[in-house]
Amino acid sequence: MTASSTRRTTAAHSRLAAVGAIAVAGALLLTGCGDQTKDKSKGSGSSSAGSAPLAGKLPAEIRSKGEIKVGSDIAYAPVEFKDSSGNVAGLDPDLAAAMGKQLGVKLTFENGTFDGLLTGLRSGRYDIAMSAMTDNKNRQQGVDPDTGKKVGEGVDFVDYLTAGVSIYTRKGDTQGINGWADLCGKKIAVERGTVSEDLAKQEAKKCPGGKKLTIEPFDDDQQSQTRLRSGGVDAASSDFPVAAYAVKTSGGGKDFETVGQQVEAAPYGIAVAKNATQLRDALQAAMDAIIKNGEYAKILEKWGAQDGAVKQSVVNGGK
């Protein structure tokens, strides 16, 4: 749920990763698109600070609270979503839980619209944002990708995965679409504030007169899928792992098909305020620790995202 704050108001760089084939455990069902209010669910990975190897790296106020508040758009399966019991599930929550064990704190996911996550981070509503958000220079610098103007404080990213952006259509009804260059004269649904929306806007500028590309932005990816399923648009776009999951699961695999190749491969990053360098470095250390101890690989394999694995976490690796 690629892709600017997001999923995700950014430049032309994908919100997730150059992930190859994705096979997602089908036992988990997509439910509840997320009411985009104050829906809280706690990460399962907590341990006492005393037994956590990296607890001392956290800022004192975080250690005393025993909690890191995570802003996330929890409607972007398989990266983050509600399972059939209403619990937060997915790749990001599992990684956060594993990091929490290293740091001795709980990472509590709070639901919000993707394009409002960085604003919530800047205002202090969240300590971090973790939501399949693409790390790129625009977000690092707080720049609007459409105007090039500064719209807020930039953020730092702790990178942890690589992914690209895909287009998908109704199954058996591709409308001759095999890539972004085929979208002129068509309608496409995207999640607001994502790299998918950025790419669609860039493509729309190239379309000749009389063949306008119509872009329909929605608050979350589930709404985009509903619009495509109903025939209201010709195609939809999201990060590759999300598009692949929708193709695999929606209608038992009968609703959608991906077209063309994923593009704009780029890192996913955990967003942290520029002045929260100690928290940023603690998160990076925790991510590196779970990469080293093998938990990271197991989680990626569980969610079919192993082809997007990184060998180590870096800060602000996006371009």
Salt bridges, closest charged atoms under 4 A:
ASP39 OD2 - LYS82 NZ 2.16
ASP73 OD2 - ARG7 NH2 2.90
GLU80 OE2 - ARG7 NH1 3.85
ASP94 OD2 - LYS302 NZ 2.91
GLU110 OE2 - LYS40 NZ 3.64
ASP127 OD2 - LYS65 NZ 3.76
ASP146 OD2 - LYS201 NZ 2.78
ASP156 OD1 - LYS274 NZ 2.75
ASP156 OD2 - ARG280 NH1 2.95
ASP173 OD2 - ARG170 NH2 2.88
GLU191 OE1 - ARG7 NE 3.16
GLU191 OE1 - ARG8 NH1 3.81
GLU197 OE2 - LYS201 NZ 3.84
GLU203 OE1 - LYS206 NZ 3.70
GLU216 OE1 - ARG227 NE 2.75
ASP219 OD1 - ARG192 NH1 2.48
ASP239 OD2 - ARG15 NE 2.39
ASP255 OD2 - ARG229 NE 3.01
ASP281 OD1 - ARG280 NE 2.92
GLU295 OE1 - LYS101 NZ 2.85
